[in-house]
Amino acid sequence: MVSNDRLISPVLEQVMATKIKATTLTLQASHVPLPLLPQKAADLIAEAVKAPAR
């Protein structure tokens, strides 16, 4: 999730993530954090791949 999103409300993002029981990471970025914070995004993806299926 990103805290400075002006396209999708960060509060709405949190509500949706909670509803699907998602593991989240909040980044200080705009709507598309990948170009700005590639290592943090890659770390989160790598962690998700290792996690057991629910």
C-alpha positions as CSV (number, residue, x, y, z in Angstrom):
1,M,0.0,0.0,0.0
2,V,1.1,3.5,-0.5
3,S,0.4,6.4,1.9
4,N,0.4,9.2,-0.7
5,D,-2.0,7.7,-3.2
6,R,-4.3,10.2,-4.7
7,L,-6.0,7.7,-7.1
8,I,-7.2,5.2,-4.5
9,S,-7.7,6.3,-0.9
10,P,-5.1,4.7,1.5
11,V,-8.0,4.1,3.9
12,L,-9.9,2.2,1.2
13,E,-6.7,0.2,0.4
14,Q,-6.4,-0.8,4.0
15,V,-10.1,-1.8,4.2
16,M,-9.8,-4.0,1.1
17,A,-6.5,-5.6,2.3
18,T,-8.0,-6.4,5.7
19,K,-11.1,-7.9,4.1
20,I,-8.9,-10.4,2.1
21,K,-6.5,-10.9,5.0
22,A,-3.6,-9.6,3.0
23,T,-0.1,-9.0,4.3
24,T,0.7,-5.4,3.6
25,L,3.6,-3.0,3.6
26,T,2.9,0.7,3.5
27,L,5.4,2.8,1.5
28,Q,5.8,6.5,1.4
29,A,5.1,6.8,-2.3
30,S,2.4,7.7,-4.8
31,H,0.1,5.3,-6.7
32,V,2.9,3.4,-8.4
33,P,5.8,2.7,-6.0
34,L,7.8,0.2,-8.1
35,P,9.9,2.8,-10.1
36,L,10.6,4.8,-7.0
37,L,11.2,2.0,-4.4
38,P,12.2,-1.1,-6.5
39,Q,14.1,-2.9,-3.7
40,K,11.3,-2.6,-1.2
41,A,8.8,-3.9,-3.8
42,A,11.1,-6.7,-4.7
43,D,11.6,-7.7,-1.1
44,L,7.9,-7.8,-0.5
45,I,7.4,-10.0,-3.6
46,A,10.2,-12.3,-2.5
47,E,8.6,-12.6,1.0
48,A,5.2,-13.4,-0.5
49,V,6.6,-16.1,-2.7
50,K,8.1,-17.8,0.4
51,A,4.9,-17.6,2.4
52,P,2.7,-20.7,2.8
53,A,-0.5,-20.7,0.9
54,R,-3.6,-19.9,2.9
